[in-house]
Structures are given as C-alpha cells and as structure tokens.
Amino acid sequence: MHSESPKITIALDGFAACGKSTLARDLCTALNYSFIDTGAMYRAVTYCLLQKEMDLTGDQPWGRILQDLPLAWKIADGQFRIALEGLDIEDKIRSMAVSSRVSEVAAISGVRTFLVRQQQLLGRAGGVVLDGRDIGTVVFPDAELKIFVTADTEVRVQRRFSELQMKGVDIPIEEVRNNLAHRDHIDSTREDSPLQAAPDAVWLDTTRMDRKRQLGIALAAAQSLLEKKGESPSRSTVVP
C-alpha cells in the first residue's frame, strides 16, 4: 500500500488587484491543488450584511449573526464554491457596492475570527492555495510556502478598471482608483491582523511580469519544497 504524496499549503498575500487570485488558480492547476478564495468569503459576508442593512459600526453579536447567515462554502472536485441559500452569488459579490465596503467588514474582529476558523477548516488537509491579506501571518502561519504579491498602484488601478470593463461595468477609472486607495488604507491600518508580509515570505512584484513568469517563479518555489518532502514534480508542471 503506497502512502499518499505529501502536500504543502501555499499562502498568497498582498494588496487588491495584484493578480493573487489568478496566480493562485494557475498554481492549483499546475499542482492539482484546491483554491480557497478567502476574499470571496469576505465579499459574501459583506453582501449578506448589506442586504440585511446591518449596522457595521456598532457592537454586534457577530458570532451568532454569521452563524445564521444562509451561506455555504466548500471544496468540490478541487473547486471552491460559495452559495447563498443554495444559489451561486459570484456576480453579486464582485459588484462595486460590495467592493466599497468589504474592507470595512473585513476589519471587524468578530467577522475575521469567524472566517479565519472557516478557512482553517477548509485548508487543514493541505494541498491548497489560499489568497488573501493575512493567510501567511494569521490563517496559516506555518504554511510551507508564503508569497507576498505586490504591484505599482497605477498598474493595479488599470488592471481592475479593465477587469470591470470586460464584465460590462461602466465606471470612471477615478472611482476605481479611490476604491483601491480606500481598501489599501483600511487593510493596512486595521487593528486586527492588518495586511503585511510574513517575515519568511517570498516577494513577487507583478508590475512588469506577465502571468507565465509569475507562475514560473511561484511554481519553482513550490516544487523545491515538494522535492524536499519527497515528492518529485512532474514534467508537465514545469514552467520555463
């Protein structure tokens, strides 16, 4: 009887619109891992709280409130899914209305405590890639590979603006710029687990780096760790 091949946990942290989710998905495809989109979890909670017109500034029994939300997340066939009352809400949680409030919701300690626990449960078996703001510092501080993704502000603004245009969202680029600046400030200065790089994180500046190059660097780091754990990477996953 053969033992199961070793798996590692990969944590991707960084600012919005740096390409974390794309890199995470590419890594999962190359390594046959599961992607856990932690940002989508915060967006889903934000969407629900906005729908309920919740007061986000006052003290609330967040544990009970969040437990009662009809949200479900799971990994099925290597794919991460979020549903509200059994229905997919992917498009709804990517709206600018949610984007403008998600960092505010994510700064609430009760929300963070609840979702960090959910993320740890989803990823406890390893063989996962998680992207977010505090994965390598709080959610999985013992992750074998930690990557901090960054990019110049204007590059991030243009990327997010283009992404929204492709989705048919008509929005001034200045509004996108203001939204990212607002999120950067809240994410970096919040009291509970602010956005910061883990001391042992690999820094990846994607400003002038295409998707293939990003994957090549991250995959090389992952494969080096897997080799040390006794798993030889397949030729099909090597990116020059």
Backbone bond lengths (Angstrom), bond angles and torsions (degrees), N, CA, C in turn:
res aa  C-N    CA-C-N  psi(-1)  N-CA   C-N-CA  omega(-1)  CA-C   N-CA-C  phi
1 M - - - 1.466 - - 1.520 108.96 -
2 H 1.338 117.29 125.85 1.444 121.69 -176.79 1.524 110.27 -88.42
3 S 1.327 115.91 139.77 1.455 119.33 176.37 1.521 109.68 -76.19
4 E 1.317 116.35 153.42 1.460 121.27 -178.90 1.520 109.84 -68.51
5 S 1.323 116.08 142.29 1.458 120.49 179.48 1.522 109.80 -60.44
6 P 1.323 117.65 143.00 1.460 119.90 -179.98 1.518 111.10 -66.03
7 K 1.306 116.11 149.03 1.462 122.51 178.17 1.517 108.61 -125.67
8 I 1.317 115.80 153.05 1.454 119.62 174.98 1.525 109.52 -118.94
9 T 1.321 115.05 165.45 1.460 121.97 174.28 1.524 107.64 -105.90
10 I 1.330 116.43 130.03 1.461 121.70 -178.64 1.526 108.84 -114.37
11 A 1.326 116.48 123.30 1.464 122.71 -179.24 1.522 109.60 -108.70
12 L 1.330 116.52 123.33 1.465 121.99 176.73 1.521 108.85 -113.87
13 D 1.317 116.51 117.40 1.462 121.01 177.85 1.522 110.15 -119.96
14 G 1.324 116.08 159.10 1.460 119.81 177.68 1.511 111.47 156.16
15 F 1.320 114.96 177.57 1.460 121.50 -178.57 1.526 111.32 -73.21
16 A 1.321 115.74 166.96 1.468 121.17 178.15 1.526 110.39 -65.33
17 A 1.340 115.45 147.42 1.463 123.57 174.26 1.522 113.74 65.40
18 C 1.328 116.55 28.85 1.471 120.76 174.74 1.520 112.00 -94.92
19 G 1.321 116.77 -7.82 1.459 120.68 -179.04 1.516 113.98 97.72
20 K 1.331 117.20 16.75 1.476 120.44 -177.57 1.523 112.21 -60.35
21 S 1.312 116.88 -47.97 1.469 119.92 -175.28 1.521 111.42 -65.61
22 T 1.322 116.97 -40.52 1.458 120.43 177.98 1.521 110.64 -62.57
23 L 1.333 116.32 -45.85 1.459 120.55 178.52 1.524 110.64 -62.94
24 A 1.323 116.67 -41.20 1.463 120.49 -179.95 1.522 110.81 -61.14
25 R 1.318 116.79 -44.71 1.465 120.16 179.63 1.523 111.46 -65.94
26 D 1.334 116.94 -39.78 1.459 120.03 178.52 1.528 111.22 -64.02
27 L 1.327 116.64 -40.04 1.463 120.46 177.23 1.521 110.95 -63.54
28 C 1.312 116.12 -41.21 1.464 119.98 -179.97 1.526 111.13 -63.53
29 T 1.326 116.55 -39.70 1.460 120.07 178.02 1.525 110.72 -64.65
30 A 1.340 116.54 -43.04 1.462 120.87 -177.45 1.522 112.08 -68.86
31 L 1.330 117.21 -36.60 1.465 121.20 -174.72 1.525 113.33 -101.00
32 N 1.335 116.32 -4.33 1.469 121.11 -174.90 1.530 110.37 60.56
33 Y 1.334 115.11 45.13 1.459 122.88 177.91 1.532 109.45 -104.29
34 S 1.308 115.65 174.80 1.461 121.37 176.87 1.525 109.73 -105.33
35 F 1.329 116.46 139.35 1.449 122.98 -179.84 1.524 109.84 -97.47
36 I 1.331 116.43 129.19 1.462 121.08 175.37 1.525 107.65 -114.15
37 D 1.313 116.04 108.69 1.461 122.51 -177.18 1.535 108.93 -85.96
38 T 1.328 116.15 88.70 1.472 119.24 -176.21 1.531 111.46 -67.95
39 G 1.340 116.40 -30.32 1.458 118.48 177.65 1.520 111.45 -62.75
40 A 1.333 116.18 -36.67 1.468 120.23 178.18 1.523 110.57 -64.97
41 M 1.329 117.47 -31.57 1.460 120.47 178.50 1.536 110.18 -66.05
42 Y 1.329 116.17 -43.27 1.470 119.29 177.12 1.527 110.65 -66.86
43 R 1.317 116.58 -37.06 1.456 119.48 177.96 1.532 111.60 -65.49
44 A 1.325 116.16 -39.81 1.463 119.93 -179.91 1.532 110.78 -64.10
45 V 1.330 116.12 -42.93 1.463 119.68 177.42 1.528 109.85 -63.80
46 T 1.336 116.81 -43.07 1.468 120.52 178.95 1.517 110.66 -59.49
47 Y 1.324 116.98 -45.40 1.461 120.98 179.42 1.528 110.91 -58.28
48 C 1.319 116.69 -45.16 1.473 120.57 -179.25 1.530 111.49 -64.46
49 L 1.329 116.22 -43.15 1.465 119.53 -178.58 1.530 111.33 -67.02
50 L 1.326 116.93 -36.22 1.461 120.06 176.58 1.527 110.70 -67.42
51 Q 1.321 116.36 -38.82 1.465 120.47 178.05 1.524 110.71 -63.04
52 K 1.338 116.01 -34.96 1.461 121.19 -179.95 1.524 111.92 -85.74
53 E 1.352 116.47 -1.86 1.468 122.71 -179.08 1.531 111.23 54.23
54 M 1.334 114.54 44.55 1.461 120.89 -179.33 1.528 110.80 -72.50
55 D 1.348 115.82 146.27 1.454 121.97 172.31 1.530 107.35 -76.60
56 L 1.323 116.99 114.43 1.463 121.38 -176.62 1.525 112.63 -90.78
57 T 1.314 117.12 -1.61 1.461 119.98 -175.83 1.525 113.27 -102.92
58 G 1.319 117.67 -28.39 1.463 120.22 -176.17 1.515 112.63 -89.35
59 D 1.324 115.82 172.41 1.461 121.20 176.08 1.525 109.23 -70.77
60 Q 1.315 114.94 132.93 1.457 120.96 -179.09 1.524 108.78 -137.67
61 P 1.342 117.51 152.00 1.477 120.59 174.07 1.526 109.06 -77.18
62 W 1.340 115.98 73.80 1.456 120.37 -169.95 1.522 113.45 -60.28
63 G 1.327 117.24 -37.37 1.455 119.09 179.65 1.517 111.93 -55.67
64 R 1.330 116.67 -48.95 1.470 120.78 -179.68 1.522 111.40 -68.05
65 I 1.334 116.11 -42.87 1.461 120.20 -178.77 1.529 110.99 -59.69
66 L 1.320 116.36 -45.75 1.456 120.20 -176.93 1.528 112.13 -71.40
67 Q 1.310 116.75 -36.72 1.465 119.84 176.61 1.521 111.24 -62.02
68 D 1.332 116.36 -30.29 1.468 120.53 -176.97 1.525 113.40 -85.25
69 L 1.332 117.64 -10.96 1.460 118.48 179.09 1.530 109.68 -67.77
70 P 1.328 117.74 135.72 1.477 120.91 -178.00 1.525 112.31 -79.73
71 L 1.341 115.75 49.02 1.454 121.80 179.29 1.526 109.94 -99.68
72 A 1.307 115.84 147.12 1.470 120.45 175.59 1.516 108.22 -140.20
73 W 1.339 116.07 133.60 1.460 120.60 173.90 1.514 109.35 -130.59
74 K 1.296 114.83 142.42 1.453 119.49 -178.64 1.523 109.73 -159.07
75 I 1.324 115.45 165.31 1.455 121.57 172.96 1.523 107.05 -106.94
76 A 1.310 116.09 118.88 1.471 121.26 -179.89 1.522 108.72 -127.97
77 D 1.340 116.08 121.07 1.460 121.55 -178.76 1.522 111.62 54.81
78 G 1.344 115.19 38.84 1.454 121.12 178.45 1.516 114.65 78.13
79 Q 1.331 117.08 0.81 1.460 120.78 -178.64 1.534 110.84 -107.68
80 F 1.326 115.73 138.16 1.458 121.13 178.84 1.521 109.16 -88.37
81 R 1.317 116.32 129.44 1.460 121.73 -176.65 1.525 111.15 -126.59
82 I 1.331 115.26 140.35 1.466 121.14 172.61 1.520 107.56 -127.14
83 A 1.326 115.74 131.98 1.463 120.15 179.24 1.520 109.92 -133.91
84 L 1.309 115.59 146.38 1.463 122.58 174.42 1.519 107.30 -114.75
85 E 1.317 115.40 114.42 1.462 121.29 -175.64 1.529 110.13 53.11
86 G 1.327 115.66 39.47 1.450 121.36 175.91 1.521 115.26 82.86
87 L 1.338 118.08 -1.98 1.460 121.23 -177.59 1.521 111.21 -109.85
88 D 1.331 116.39 140.85 1.457 121.78 178.22 1.537 109.99 -67.21
89 I 1.336 116.35 134.45 1.469 119.91 -178.23 1.534 111.08 -124.75
90 E 1.324 117.17 22.84 1.468 121.43 -176.44 1.524 112.05 -53.41
91 D 1.320 118.12 -48.66 1.464 120.24 -178.42 1.522 111.77 -64.95
92 K 1.311 116.68 -39.14 1.464 120.65 -177.09 1.529 112.06 -65.93
93 I 1.315 117.44 -37.26 1.467 118.96 -175.55 1.532 112.11 -80.00
94 R 1.342 117.72 -7.37 1.466 121.01 178.63 1.524 112.22 -97.65
95 S 1.315 117.87 8.30 1.458 120.88 -178.85 1.525 110.81 -71.97
96 M 1.341 116.80 159.81 1.462 120.45 177.20 1.528 111.24 -66.78
97 A 1.333 116.81 -28.24 1.465 119.80 177.77 1.523 110.32 -61.02
98 V 1.329 116.44 -40.72 1.459 120.68 177.44 1.527 110.03 -74.48
99 S 1.328 116.95 -42.28 1.472 120.59 -179.46 1.523 111.76 -58.33
100 S 1.321 116.64 -34.45 1.467 119.83 -176.51 1.525 112.84 -75.27
101 R 1.350 117.08 -13.55 1.467 119.33 -177.13 1.527 114.00 -120.96
102 V 1.339 117.62 -10.10 1.462 119.64 -171.58 1.525 112.67 -63.99
103 S 1.325 118.58 -37.05 1.468 119.60 179.23 1.523 110.81 -67.67
104 E 1.316 116.27 -33.17 1.463 120.88 176.67 1.530 110.61 -64.36
105 V 1.315 116.35 -44.64 1.465 121.00 178.16 1.525 110.34 -66.60
106 A 1.331 116.04 -41.06 1.464 120.28 -178.61 1.523 112.40 -66.44
107 A 1.319 117.55 -18.32 1.467 121.14 179.28 1.526 112.29 -82.34
108 I 1.330 117.43 -9.24 1.470 121.26 -179.43 1.528 108.69 -78.21
109 S 1.321 116.83 121.12 1.472 120.89 -174.79 1.522 112.38 -58.05
110 G 1.336 117.07 -40.21 1.460 120.15 -179.68 1.512 112.46 -62.86
111 V 1.327 116.40 -37.13 1.462 120.91 177.94 1.527 109.90 -68.66
112 R 1.331 116.56 -44.38 1.459 120.73 -179.45 1.537 110.56 -62.56
113 T 1.321 116.65 -44.72 1.464 120.06 -179.58 1.522 110.72 -58.58
114 F 1.316 116.08 -44.52 1.469 121.10 -179.27 1.527 111.34 -63.86
115 L 1.334 116.83 -49.07 1.458 119.72 -174.43 1.526 112.66 -75.15
116 V 1.315 117.81 -32.63 1.471 119.16 175.96 1.521 109.83 -60.07
117 R 1.307 116.76 -42.38 1.461 120.62 178.58 1.529 110.97 -62.76
118 Q 1.335 116.95 -41.59 1.468 120.50 178.39 1.533 110.59 -62.96
119 Q 1.313 116.36 -41.22 1.466 121.14 -179.87 1.528 111.20 -66.01
120 Q 1.318 116.41 -39.61 1.460 119.93 178.50 1.519 111.38 -65.54
121 L 1.315 117.28 -37.00 1.457 121.09 177.93 1.528 110.86 -66.98
122 L 1.344 116.50 -41.20 1.456 120.75 -179.16 1.528 112.07 -66.74
123 G 1.340 116.41 -35.37 1.450 119.56 -173.15 1.505 116.21 -104.51
124 R 1.326 117.80 8.53 1.461 120.32 -171.64 1.524 114.14 -65.60
125 A 1.333 117.87 -23.01 1.466 120.26 -177.87 1.523 112.58 -83.75
126 G 1.338 117.91 -6.91 1.454 120.45 -177.49 1.513 111.60 79.46
127 G 1.333 115.92 -174.94 1.457 120.02 -176.75 1.513 111.62 67.14
128 V 1.340 115.37 34.55 1.463 120.72 -176.74 1.526 110.17 -132.54
129 V 1.329 114.61 155.53 1.460 122.82 170.37 1.519 106.47 -122.49
130 L 1.316 116.11 125.79 1.462 121.34 179.44 1.519 108.35 -119.36
131 D 1.343 116.70 137.59 1.457 119.00 173.96 1.515 109.65 -120.97
132 G 1.329 115.57 146.27 1.449 119.85 -178.46 1.514 111.92 176.90
133 R 1.326 114.89 -144.67 1.463 120.87 -177.99 1.529 111.96 -115.29
134 D 1.338 116.36 -26.42 1.473 119.42 -173.58 1.528 111.89 -134.57
135 I 1.318 116.26 27.52 1.471 119.17 -175.57 1.526 111.01 -66.89
136 G 1.321 117.03 -48.98 1.455 120.21 -177.58 1.505 114.88 -79.58
137 T 1.333 117.53 -12.01 1.465 120.96 -179.11 1.520 113.26 -104.69
138 V 1.336 117.39 -30.30 1.470 120.61 -174.05 1.527 112.64 -125.68
139 V 1.328 117.16 -52.45 1.466 120.20 -172.70 1.530 110.86 -68.97
140 F 1.327 116.31 -52.95 1.464 121.23 177.54 1.533 109.62 -132.41
141 P 1.336 116.97 72.99 1.474 119.79 -179.96 1.525 112.61 -64.37
142 D 1.349 117.36 -17.29 1.462 121.29 178.50 1.529 112.33 -98.85
143 A 1.327 117.15 13.70 1.472 119.94 178.46 1.523 109.66 -56.80
144 E 1.331 115.66 136.63 1.466 119.49 -177.83 1.530 112.13 -63.98
145 L 1.331 117.20 -35.78 1.465 120.65 179.95 1.522 109.63 -126.71
146 K 1.328 115.44 125.38 1.458 121.95 177.60 1.525 108.33 -122.48
147 I 1.302 116.05 129.67 1.456 121.35 179.76 1.529 108.54 -126.36
148 F 1.330 116.30 131.37 1.459 120.65 175.95 1.521 107.53 -107.81
149 V 1.332 115.88 116.79 1.460 122.21 -174.95 1.527 109.93 -99.64
150 T 1.325 115.64 131.79 1.458 120.34 179.69 1.520 109.70 -139.29
151 A 1.339 116.28 166.26 1.467 121.93 176.48 1.520 107.55 -165.24
152 D 1.329 116.37 157.17 1.460 120.71 178.04 1.528 110.12 -59.31
153 T 1.327 115.82 146.27 1.471 121.28 -175.54 1.522 112.53 -56.72
154 E 1.327 117.93 -48.52 1.461 119.91 -175.66 1.524 111.85 -66.68
155 V 1.317 117.16 -31.80 1.462 120.26 175.35 1.523 109.58 -65.54
156 R 1.309 117.13 -42.02 1.457 121.22 178.57 1.523 110.88 -64.02
157 V 1.329 116.94 -41.40 1.467 121.08 179.16 1.519 110.12 -60.59
158 Q 1.327 116.84 -46.61 1.459 120.52 -178.32 1.530 111.06 -65.45
159 R 1.326 116.84 -38.66 1.461 120.41 178.80 1.523 110.66 -62.17
160 R 1.338 116.46 -47.51 1.462 119.53 -178.85 1.517 111.01 -66.87
161 F 1.341 117.41 -39.82 1.463 121.87 178.43 1.532 110.37 -60.79
162 S 1.330 116.71 -45.94 1.471 121.14 179.49 1.521 111.00 -63.99
163 E 1.331 115.92 -39.72 1.464 120.67 178.80 1.523 110.80 -60.77
164 L 1.323 116.37 -44.27 1.465 120.59 -179.84 1.529 110.98 -67.57
165 Q 1.338 117.07 -39.28 1.457 120.20 177.89 1.524 111.34 -61.14
166 M 1.333 116.44 -41.36 1.462 120.76 179.37 1.523 111.41 -63.45
167 K 1.327 116.19 -27.04 1.463 120.63 178.55 1.524 111.98 -88.53
168 G 1.339 116.44 2.02 1.450 120.34 178.40 1.513 114.48 82.37
169 V 1.343 116.92 16.64 1.459 121.19 179.55 1.520 108.86 -89.14
170 D 1.323 116.45 116.69 1.467 121.55 -179.36 1.522 108.70 -91.24
171 I 1.332 116.12 107.35 1.450 121.01 -175.41 1.526 109.43 -147.48
172 P 1.335 117.98 138.23 1.474 119.82 177.92 1.523 110.69 -64.47
173 I 1.325 116.78 142.74 1.453 120.19 -178.80 1.528 111.23 -62.82
174 E 1.333 117.12 -27.88 1.464 119.82 178.84 1.526 111.42 -65.49
175 E 1.324 116.06 -33.60 1.467 119.09 177.26 1.526 110.66 -67.34
176 V 1.325 116.46 -37.64 1.463 120.86 176.12 1.530 109.47 -64.14
177 R 1.338 116.80 -43.97 1.464 121.35 179.96 1.536 110.18 -60.89
178 N 1.318 117.03 -45.17 1.466 120.85 -179.43 1.523 111.44 -65.45
179 N 1.335 116.33 -38.03 1.459 120.31 -179.97 1.517 111.42 -64.67
180 L 1.328 117.08 -43.90 1.461 120.11 179.70 1.526 110.98 -66.50
181 A 1.326 117.16 -39.55 1.468 120.33 178.80 1.525 110.57 -63.67
182 H 1.331 115.53 -40.58 1.467 120.71 178.66 1.516 110.69 -63.87
183 R 1.327 116.88 -44.81 1.468 120.66 -179.70 1.530 111.19 -66.92
184 D 1.330 116.26 -41.22 1.467 119.75 178.40 1.523 110.79 -57.16
185 H 1.330 115.39 -44.35 1.469 119.79 -177.53 1.519 111.31 -64.45
186 I 1.317 117.05 -48.02 1.463 120.42 -178.49 1.525 110.75 -65.56
187 D 1.334 116.61 -45.02 1.462 120.28 -177.78 1.526 111.96 -62.51
188 S 1.323 116.36 -35.44 1.464 120.51 -175.36 1.522 113.72 -85.00
189 T 1.324 117.38 -21.88 1.468 120.13 -173.46 1.518 114.42 -113.11
190 R 1.330 118.10 -3.27 1.455 118.75 -178.81 1.535 109.99 -63.39
191 E 1.316 115.24 152.13 1.465 120.54 -175.87 1.528 111.93 -72.85
192 D 1.327 116.31 -37.83 1.464 120.99 -176.56 1.524 110.41 -92.53
193 S 1.323 117.63 115.40 1.470 125.93 176.90 1.529 113.17 42.59
194 P 1.325 117.25 66.96 1.468 120.31 178.14 1.521 112.03 -66.21
195 L 1.318 114.98 159.71 1.456 120.72 177.32 1.526 109.83 -64.94
196 Q 1.308 116.42 121.24 1.451 122.00 174.94 1.527 108.76 -161.36
197 A 1.309 115.41 157.20 1.458 119.96 -179.92 1.516 110.33 -80.22
198 A 1.328 116.70 139.17 1.463 120.29 172.52 1.529 108.22 -65.64
199 P 1.327 117.79 147.21 1.468 120.42 -178.42 1.529 113.97 -55.59
200 D 1.335 117.01 -30.61 1.462 120.41 -177.49 1.532 112.85 -103.06
201 A 1.333 116.64 19.56 1.460 120.17 -178.50 1.533 111.53 -77.85
202 V 1.323 115.68 146.96 1.458 122.64 170.99 1.530 107.17 -85.26
203 W 1.329 116.93 124.93 1.468 120.36 -179.64 1.528 109.86 -85.76
204 L 1.330 115.73 135.33 1.461 121.28 -179.17 1.529 108.60 -132.54
205 D 1.337 116.69 105.79 1.465 122.37 178.59 1.525 108.06 -91.74
206 T 1.330 115.80 112.39 1.464 120.49 -174.12 1.530 113.38 -95.18
207 T 1.337 117.03 10.43 1.468 120.87 -175.44 1.522 112.05 -52.30
208 R 1.324 116.73 -50.02 1.465 121.29 -177.10 1.536 111.02 -118.44
209 M 1.305 115.52 30.17 1.454 119.80 -174.83 1.525 110.06 -119.38
210 D 1.322 116.94 125.99 1.463 118.89 -179.65 1.529 110.20 -77.71
211 R 1.309 114.28 172.45 1.463 121.53 -174.61 1.521 112.41 -60.43
212 K 1.344 116.71 -40.60 1.456 120.91 -178.58 1.522 111.22 -64.96
213 R 1.327 116.79 -41.67 1.456 120.66 -179.47 1.521 111.30 -67.16
214 Q 1.334 116.93 -40.57 1.467 120.72 177.54 1.528 110.47 -58.23
215 L 1.331 114.92 -47.52 1.458 119.33 -179.61 1.522 110.73 -63.64
216 G 1.322 117.39 -40.33 1.452 120.21 -178.57 1.520 112.25 -59.46
217 I 1.325 116.54 -44.05 1.465 120.74 -179.80 1.524 111.22 -66.61
218 A 1.348 116.24 -48.03 1.465 120.33 -178.43 1.526 111.36 -65.36
219 L 1.328 116.17 -39.57 1.460 120.64 -177.89 1.528 111.16 -68.81
220 A 1.320 116.46 -37.63 1.460 119.87 177.89 1.528 110.84 -61.73
221 A 1.336 116.09 -40.93 1.468 120.24 178.24 1.523 110.70 -65.44
222 A 1.336 116.78 -41.10 1.467 120.86 -179.82 1.530 110.72 -66.62
223 Q 1.302 117.08 -43.56 1.456 120.77 -177.77 1.527 111.50 -65.96
224 S 1.331 117.09 -34.89 1.464 120.40 177.09 1.526 110.49 -61.46
225 L 1.322 116.17 -41.67 1.463 120.73 178.98 1.524 111.11 -68.78
226 L 1.328 116.42 -39.82 1.465 120.07 179.88 1.525 111.12 -65.21
227 E 1.309 117.25 -37.37 1.458 120.53 177.73 1.526 111.09 -63.26
228 K 1.322 115.66 -38.41 1.464 119.90 178.45 1.526 111.48 -66.80
229 K 1.346 115.80 -27.58 1.462 120.00 178.91 1.527 111.84 -88.27
230 G 1.330 116.18 -0.28 1.460 118.93 175.40 1.498 115.83 99.41
231 E 1.328 117.37 9.39 1.461 119.69 179.38 1.509 108.86 -111.56
232 S 1.331 117.51 118.79 1.456 121.85 179.05 1.510 109.24 -81.48
233 P 1.351 118.41 126.97 1.458 120.01 178.65 1.510 111.59 -67.26
234 S 1.320 116.23 143.84 1.461 119.95 179.22 1.515 109.44 -76.20
235 R 1.325 116.43 154.46 1.463 120.12 -179.72 1.512 111.01 -63.03
236 S 1.316 117.49 -29.17 1.462 120.29 -175.05 1.517 112.50 -67.87
237 T 1.337 117.79 -18.31 1.463 119.17 -176.17 1.521 112.23 -96.41
238 V 1.325 118.18 -3.69 1.458 120.13 -176.23 1.523 109.96 -80.13
239 V 1.325 115.74 128.32 1.460 120.94 178.58 1.513 108.66 -113.86
240 P 1.327 119.78 123.47 1.462 121.15 -178.22 1.524 112.44 -69.22
